[in-house]
Amino acid sequence: MSENATGTWNAPATSGNQHGELEIRDLSASYGPVVALNHVHITARRGRITAVLGANGAGKTTLLRTVSGLVRGSSGGVFLGGRDLTGLSAEAIAMAGVAHVPEGRGVITELTVEENLRLGELLGTARGDGAHDLDSVYEMFPALEQRRRREANSLSGGERQMLVIGRALLSAPEVLLLDEPSLGLAPRIVAQIFGLLRDLVDRDGVTVLLVEQNARSALSIADDGFVLNLGEVVAADEASTLAADDDLRHAYLGF
């Protein structure tokens, strides 16, 4: 952990704008008089998992919603590979290569597993050929292939999480935004999904921005980490360094 002379935390070094790199610069967002994000700087580098950690109310979900265009920032900007996404619609940001998997495992329960997946495939086709097709998603998540003809409302919580991640991958994203993917899942399922995320990043080089309250698990698979508190970045470093900082963990991460 490194702290500069002004008392602010230095983010991990980056090598400038590059394909697949997500830069969040001086981003602020509010809900009426309530400031949710206050001049946040975060860089998620290509081919790495960047964890954003913090307690409830820290601004983590607002961060992802602002990046994906669901919330309009009041200042600052979002850049993907140097392209300015600030102010674009959620649809345009998705077409630019940002896939957002929100908290709550939002599947369309009346559709089958495969019909849900093909919705992601439609966007991937519109964007151009991606690294994933249905067969590759089924290979990654065998449970989904076994249930491909079933309605999504029949799936367990873990299977729904696999489904929304698989659907996002079929959109051929450069950046995958994941909001609390471990929420409500058994530790065994969390370990399985996080292990698959790590394998995905190592194999395909996708950029992952992972928002989590389960700090211990997130840091175990992440490369870099940022800690939010009341809408501000209070720490930024390599994930292993954050995990080893006892004072930081006790103050902000709860383990």
N, C-alpha and C positions, 0 to 999 in steps of 0.2 A: 504494500500500500504506500502510495507516495502522496505527500501533501505539499503544496507550494507555499510561497511566502505570504500569499493573501489568505491562506486558510481554506482554499477550495481544492477539491480532489482532481488530480490529473487523470484523464481517461487514457486507456491503452493507446499506444501510438498507432497511427494508420499510415498507409502509403499513398494517400490521395484518392481522388475519385477513380473508381474502377467498376467494371461490369459486376452487377450484383451487390455492390456495397450500398447500404442504406445509411444516410446521414440525417440526423435530426439536429437542427441547428437553432438554438435560442428559442425553443418552442414554448409558447404559453397558451393556455386555454382556460376558460372560465365557464361556470354555469351561473349566469346572473352575477351576483356579487361574490360568489365563491370561486376562488382561484384554485383550479385543479392541477395545473401545470405551471411552473414558474421558471421560465428561461432554461429549459432542459436541453442539454447537449448529450447526444448519444450516437455512437457509430457502431453499426453492426457490420462486421466485415464478411466478405464472401467466403463461403466454405467454413463458417464457424457458427457455433451456437452462442448467442449473447443473451444472458439471463438478466431480466429486470425484476428485482426483488423488493419487498417491502410489505408492511402491514396493510390491513384493510384501510382504505381511504388515502393511501399514499399517492394515488394518481396513476397506477399501473394500467388499469383498463382504459382510462381516458387517453393515455398515451397511445395505445394501439388503435383506439377508435379515431383519434386525430390523424394518425399516420394513414389509416385506410380511408379517410374522407367522410366518416360517419359523424364526426364532430369537427367544427370549423375552429381552427386555432385563431387566437387573437393577435399573435405576433410570431415571428420566426418562420422556419420553413422545413420542408422534408424533401430530400433529394435521393434519387435512386440512380447509381452509376453516373452522377453528375447531372441528371435530368431533374428539373424542378417540378415536383408534384404538388406543390403548395397551391391550394385553392381548387384543385381538380375535383370532379365528382367522384363518388365511390366507384362508379362503374368505370370511369376512365383510369383510376388508380389500379383497379383490378386488371384492366387491359394492359397497363404498363408493366405488370408482372408482380403485383403485391397480392398475396392470398391471405385473407384474414380468417382464422378459425376462432370464433368468439367463445366466451365462457358459456357453458350450458349445453354444448353438443347439439347445435341446431340442425337436426335432420328434418326432412319432410316425411313425417311419419306415415302418411297415406301412400307413399311411393315405396316400391321395393328397394332393396339394397342396391341392385344394379341400376335402377332408374335414378336414384340419388347420385351414384357415381357418374352416370352419363351426363348429368348437369355440369359437373366439373369438366368433363371431356369436351363439351360444347365450347366452353371458354378456351380450353387448351387448343382446340382446332382453330378457333378464331385468331388466337395469338400466334399460331404456327406449331409445328411438331415439337413436342416436349420429350422429356426423358422417360415419361411414364405412360403406359396404356393400361387397360383393364387387367390384362394378364399380369403385369408387373405389380399392380396394386394387390391383386389376389395372392401373388407370391409373397408379398410383404405381410399381408394380413389373411392367412388361410381361413380364419373363421368367417370372413366376409364371403369368400367363395362358397363355403358350405351353406350360407344363408342368402345367396344372391337373389333368389326368387321370393324371399319372404319380405313382408312389409317391414319397414324400418322400426315400427312401433313394437316389434317383437324382440328387438335386440336388447342386450344388457347395456349397462352404462359404459363398460369398457369397449364393447363392440360399437356402440354409437361414436365413441371417441375415435376409434379406428376408422369408422366410416367418414367422419368429417375431415380427418387428416387425409385419407385416401382421395376424397373428392377434391380437396384443395390441391393435392399433388397433380391430379389430372388436368388442372388448369394451367400447367406448365409454368409455375411461378419462379421468379428469381429470388423472391423473399417470401418466407412463410412466417406469419404472425400467429403465435399461439397464446391464447389467454386461458390460464389456469387449466391445462389439460389433465392435471392429476385430481381435480376437484371431485370428491365423492367416490373415488375409486379405491379398491383394495390395494395395499402395498405391492402385491405380486403383479397386478395389472399395470400399476404405475411403472414399476421396474421394466416390464415388457415394452411399454410404449416409449419410455425414455431411451431404452436400449435401441429400439428401432429408429428413433430420431437420430441418435448418434451415428448409427450405421448409414442412414440416409445422407447425412451431411458429409461423412467421410467418403462415401462412394460417389455422390453426384454433385457435391460442391454447392448445394443450395444454401442460402443465407437464412438463418433462423433467429427470430427475435422472440424469446420465450419469457412470458410473464408468469410468475409463480409465487404463491405463498409458501409452498413446500421448498424452502430454500436449500435444505440439505440435499434433496434429490436433484434439484435443478443445478446446483453447483457441481454435483458429481459428474454431470455430462457436459456442462458448459465450458467454453473456452474463455470467455470474458464475462464480467458481471458488472452491473450497475445497481446501486441501492437508492430507491426513492423514499423520501420522507416528507409528507405534507407537500407533495408536488415538486420537490427539489431533489436533484442528485446530490447525495451526501457522501457517496463513495463510488469509485470506479477503479477496477483493476482486473488482472487475470483472475479467473474463477478460483483457482487453487489458493491464491493469496487471500482473497476474501474469506474463503472457508477456514483459513488458518488464523484469522484475526479474531481472537476471543472477545475483545472489547466490542468490536463491530457486531459480531454475531449476537452477543447478549443484548446489545442496545437496540438492534434493528431487525434481526432475523429470527429470533426466538429459539435458537438451539445452541 
